[in-house]
Amino acid sequence: MTLAEVTTTPPREPPLKTVSGAGLDRLLRPLHRWVWSDARRRADKLLRFAETEADGGRDIARAAERTNDALLRRLYLRHAMDEQRHAKLFRTRGRDILAGLASESAAQGFQANWLSPGERGLDDLAVDQEKEDTLLAFLHLSEKAAARRFAVYHEVLTVDPTTRDVFGDVLKDEAFHMNYTLSQLKRVSPGKHGVRLWWARLSRLWKGYLRIASALANVMGGVVLAVQYFVILPVFALFAKRAAKREPPGWVEARGETATLRSQY
C-alpha cells in the first residue's frame, strides 16, 4: 500500500461479504438474539460500546503520535477518526432508544455482557511501551474479533433495523482496520509477523482467562459470604443463645480465693 492509496478512500466490499461471524459467536446466535431483543439492554450496550470505541480511538491516536512511519501515521489517524465516529454512532443510537422508552421501565435489567461483548479495545495496552509490530499484531486480532462479533450482531438484530444499519456501517470500517493492520504487519515485520500474531493471541487468551477468573472469583466470593451469613452465623447464634440460657441472672460471686491487687513497686 502506497501513500497515495491512503489519501484516497479505497473501495470497500459489503461488510457481510468481507467479514462473517465465526466460532462460538455463531453457535450462540440464539442467545445473542435474546440479549439484543430487549430495548433497554440494547441501549445500555450501545452506550458501553461508545465508551470503548472512544477509548480505543484515543489510544490509536497516541500510537499515531509516537510512530516514525509516515504511512502508519496516516493509517492510525484514519483508524482513530473511525473509532470516534463509531463512538458517536453508538452513543446517538443508544440515546435515541433510551428516549423512546417509557419512564416506568427505567430499572436496569440483566445485561449479559459476557454473552455479547463489544470491541475489547486495547485492553489497557501500554501503547508507549509496544513496538510497531506487536501493536499491529494486537490491533489486527482485536479488530478481527470485533468485526466477526459485529457481523453476528448485524445478523440477529432483525427486531431493530436502525441499530442493525449502525452495525452494518461500523462493520465496513472494522473490515478495513482488520485488513490494513495485517498488511502493515507483514510490511513492518516480514519475517516474524506469524510469531507476533501468535504472541498476540496468547496475550488475548491470557487476558480472557483473567477476565473469566475474576468473574468466577466474584461469584465464589458471593457464595462463600452467603454461606457464612445464612448457614454458619445462625448456627453460632443458636449455640450462643443456648449458652446464655445456662448462665444465672445477675452478679455471681467468684468462687475460691480472690486475687488481691499488689503494687508493682
DOMI-410793 format. One record per residue (C-alpha): residue in one letter; x, y, z. Coordinates in steps of 0.1 Angstrom, whole numbers. Example, Ala and Ser with C-alpha at 12.3 -4.5 7.8 and 13.67 -1.06 7.14 Angstrom:
residues 2
<'a'; <123; -45; 78>>
<'s'; <137; -11; 71>>
//
This chain:
residues 265
<'m'; <0; 0; 0>>
<'t'; <14; 34; -10>>
<'l'; <9; 68; 5>>
<'a'; <-13; 79; -24>>
<'e'; <-36; 49; -18>>
<'v'; <-41; 60; 18>>
<'t'; <-50; 96; 9>>
<'t'; <-80; 84; -12>>
<'t'; <-107; 63; 3>>
<'p'; <-104; 27; -11>>
<'p'; <-135; 9; -23>>
<'r'; <-149; -14; 3>>
<'e'; <-169; -46; -2>>
<'p'; <-202; -50; 15>>
<'p'; <-194; -60; 52>>
<'l'; <-211; -94; 52>>
<'k'; <-191; -105; 21>>
<'t'; <-159; -94; 38>>
<'v'; <-165; -105; 74>>
<'s'; <-188; -131; 89>>
<'g'; <-193; -144; 124>>
<'a'; <-172; -174; 134>>
<'g'; <-167; -199; 162>>
<'l'; <-186; -196; 194>>
<'d'; <-204; -164; 184>>
<'r'; <-222; -182; 156>>
<'l'; <-232; -210; 179>>
<'l'; <-246; -185; 204>>
<'r'; <-267; -167; 178>>
<'p'; <-300; -176; 196>>
<'l'; <-286; -162; 229>>
<'h'; <-273; -130; 211>>
<'r'; <-308; -126; 196>>
<'w'; <-323; -128; 230>>
<'v'; <-298; -104; 245>>
<'w'; <-304; -78; 218>>
<'s'; <-342; -82; 219>>
<'d'; <-346; -60; 250>>
<'a'; <-347; -23; 241>>
<'r'; <-331; -11; 274>>
<'r'; <-304; -37; 273>>
<'r'; <-298; -28; 237>>
<'a'; <-294; 9; 246>>
<'d'; <-271; 2; 275>>
<'k'; <-249; -20; 254>>
<'l'; <-246; 6; 227>>
<'l'; <-236; 33; 252>>
<'r'; <-210; 10; 266>>
<'f'; <-197; 2; 231>>
<'a'; <-194; 40; 225>>
<'e'; <-172; 44; 255>>
<'t'; <-149; 15; 244>>
<'e'; <-147; 29; 208>>
<'a'; <-138; 64; 221>>
<'d'; <-112; 50; 244>>
<'g'; <-97; 29; 216>>
<'g'; <-96; 59; 193>>
<'r'; <-76; 79; 219>>
<'d'; <-51; 50; 222>>
<'i'; <-47; 47; 184>>
<'a'; <-42; 85; 181>>
<'r'; <-14; 82; 207>>
<'a'; <1; 54; 185>>
<'a'; <0; 78; 155>>
<'e'; <19; 104; 176>>
<'r'; <47; 81; 185>>
<'t'; <53; 63; 153>>
<'n'; <81; 73; 129>>
<'d'; <65; 56; 99>>
<'a'; <46; 82; 78>>
<'l'; <23; 56; 62>>
<'l'; <14; 41; 96>>
<'r'; <8; 76; 110>>
<'r'; <-18; 83; 83>>
<'l'; <-34; 49; 88>>
<'y'; <-35; 53; 125>>
<'l'; <-51; 87; 123>>
<'r'; <-78; 74; 100>>
<'h'; <-83; 45; 123>>
<'a'; <-86; 68; 153>>
<'m'; <-112; 90; 134>>
<'d'; <-132; 59; 125>>
<'e'; <-133; 49; 162>>
<'q'; <-145; 83; 172>>
<'r'; <-172; 82; 145>>
<'h'; <-183; 47; 158>>
<'a'; <-185; 61; 193>>
<'k'; <-208; 89; 181>>
<'l'; <-230; 64; 161>>
<'f'; <-233; 41; 191>>
<'r'; <-239; 69; 215>>
<'t'; <-265; 86; 193>>
<'r'; <-284; 54; 187>>
<'g'; <-283; 44; 224>>
<'r'; <-297; 77; 235>>
<'d'; <-324; 76; 209>>
<'i'; <-335; 42; 222>>
<'l'; <-335; 54; 258>>
<'a'; <-355; 85; 248>>
<'g'; <-382; 62; 233>>
<'l'; <-386; 41; 264>>
<'a'; <-412; 48; 290>>
<'s'; <-400; 63; 323>>
<'e'; <-416; 35; 343>>
<'s'; <-392; 10; 326>>
<'a'; <-361; 28; 339>>
<'a'; <-350; -1; 360>>
<'q'; <-318; -17; 347>>
<'g'; <-321; -54; 339>>
<'f'; <-297; -82; 333>>
<'q'; <-271; -71; 308>>
<'a'; <-254; -104; 298>>
<'n'; <-222; -86; 289>>
<'w'; <-202; -117; 288>>
<'l'; <-225; -132; 262>>
<'s'; <-225; -102; 239>>
<'p'; <-193; -81; 244>>
<'g'; <-183; -53; 222>>
<'e'; <-149; -45; 209>>
<'r'; <-124; -51; 236>>
<'g'; <-103; -21; 225>>
<'l'; <-67; -22; 236>>
<'d'; <-75; -38; 270>>
<'d'; <-54; -11; 288>>
<'l'; <-24; -19; 265>>
<'a'; <5; 4; 272>>
<'v'; <8; 19; 237>>
<'d'; <40; 38; 245>>
<'q'; <58; 5; 255>>
<'e'; <48; -15; 225>>
<'k'; <69; -20; 194>>
<'e'; <54; -13; 160>>
<'d'; <49; -50; 150>>
<'t'; <35; -61; 184>>
<'l'; <10; -32; 183>>
<'l'; <-1; -41; 148>>
<'a'; <-5; -77; 157>>
<'f'; <-26; -69; 187>>
<'l'; <-47; -44; 167>>
<'h'; <-53; -69; 139>>
<'l'; <-66; -96; 162>>
<'s'; <-87; -72; 182>>
<'e'; <-103; -57; 150>>
<'k'; <-108; -92; 136>>
<'a'; <-126; -104; 167>>
<'a'; <-147; -72; 168>>
<'a'; <-156; -75; 131>>
<'r'; <-168; -111; 134>>
<'r'; <-188; -102; 166>>
<'f'; <-204; -72; 150>>
<'a'; <-213; -93; 119>>
<'v'; <-232; -117; 142>>
<'y'; <-250; -87; 159>>
<'h'; <-259; -74; 124>>
<'e'; <-275; -108; 116>>
<'v'; <-296; -111; 148>>
<'l'; <-308; -75; 150>>
<'t'; <-339; -80; 128>>
<'v'; <-360; -66; 156>>
<'d'; <-343; -32; 153>>
<'p'; <-334; -23; 117>>
<'t'; <-320; 11; 126>>
<'t'; <-295; -4; 151>>
<'r'; <-288; -31; 125>>
<'d'; <-278; -4; 100>>
<'v'; <-255; 11; 126>>
<'f'; <-236; -21; 129>>
<'g'; <-235; -25; 92>>
<'d'; <-219; 9; 88>>
<'v'; <-194; 2; 116>>
<'l'; <-186; -32; 101>>
<'k'; <-173; -17; 69>>
<'d'; <-146; 2; 89>>
<'e'; <-138; -28; 110>>
<'a'; <-131; -49; 79>>
<'f'; <-108; -22; 67>>
<'h'; <-90; -20; 100>>
<'m'; <-86; -57; 101>>
<'n'; <-71; -58; 66>>
<'y'; <-47; -28; 69>>
<'t'; <-32; -39; 102>>
<'l'; <-24; -74; 88>>
<'s'; <-8; -59; 56>>
<'q'; <12; -34; 75>>
<'l'; <24; -60; 100>>
<'k'; <37; -81; 71>>
<'r'; <54; -50; 57>>
<'v'; <70; -39; 90>>
<'s'; <80; -74; 102>>
<'p'; <81; -96; 71>>
<'g'; <100; -125; 87>>
<'k'; <83; -125; 121>>
<'h'; <47; -115; 116>>
<'g'; <35; -150; 122>>
<'v'; <53; -151; 156>>
<'r'; <39; -117; 165>>
<'l'; <4; -129; 158>>
<'w'; <8; -160; 179>>
<'w'; <22; -139; 208>>
<'a'; <-7; -115; 205>>
<'r'; <-32; -145; 205>>
<'l'; <-16; -158; 237>>
<'s'; <-18; -124; 253>>
<'r'; <-55; -121; 244>>
<'l'; <-61; -156; 257>>
<'w'; <-43; -148; 290>>
<'k'; <-64; -116; 294>>
<'g'; <-95; -135; 286>>
<'y'; <-86; -161; 312>>
<'l'; <-80; -133; 338>>
<'r'; <-115; -118; 330>>
<'i'; <-131; -153; 334>>
<'a'; <-111; -160; 366>>
<'s'; <-121; -126; 380>>
<'a'; <-158; -132; 373>>
<'l'; <-156; -167; 389>>
<'a'; <-138; -152; 419>>
<'n'; <-166; -127; 423>>
<'v'; <-192; -155; 421>>
<'m'; <-173; -177; 446>>
<'g'; <-168; -148; 470>>
<'g'; <-206; -142; 469>>
<'v'; <-213; -178; 475>>
<'v'; <-189; -180; 505>>
<'l'; <-203; -149; 521>>
<'a'; <-239; -161; 516>>
<'v'; <-229; -194; 533>>
<'q'; <-213; -176; 562>>
<'y'; <-242; -152; 567>>
<'f'; <-271; -177; 563>>
<'v'; <-256; -210; 575>>
<'i'; <-226; -206; 597>>
<'l'; <-236; -174; 616>>
<'p'; <-271; -187; 625>>
<'v'; <-255; -219; 640>>
<'f'; <-232; -198; 661>>
<'a'; <-261; -176; 672>>
<'l'; <-281; -207; 682>>
<'f'; <-252; -220; 704>>
<'a'; <-247; -186; 719>>
<'k'; <-284; -184; 728>>
<'r'; <-283; -218; 745>>
<'a'; <-252; -209; 764>>
<'a'; <-268; -177; 776>>
<'k'; <-298; -196; 790>>
<'r'; <-275; -217; 812>>
<'e'; <-260; -186; 828>>
<'p'; <-276; -174; 861>>
<'p'; <-290; -139; 860>>
<'g'; <-274; -110; 879>>
<'w'; <-240; -108; 896>>
<'v'; <-223; -141; 906>>
<'e'; <-198; -142; 934>>
<'a'; <-165; -157; 923>>
<'r'; <-156; -190; 940>>
<'g'; <-123; -197; 957>>
<'e'; <-97; -173; 968>>
<'t'; <-100; -139; 953>>
<'a'; <-69; -124; 938>>
<'t'; <-55; -94; 956>>
<'l'; <-40; -65; 938>>
<'r'; <-4; -59; 947>>
<'s'; <17; -29; 939>>
<'q'; <42; -33; 912>>
<'y'; <67; -13; 932>>
//
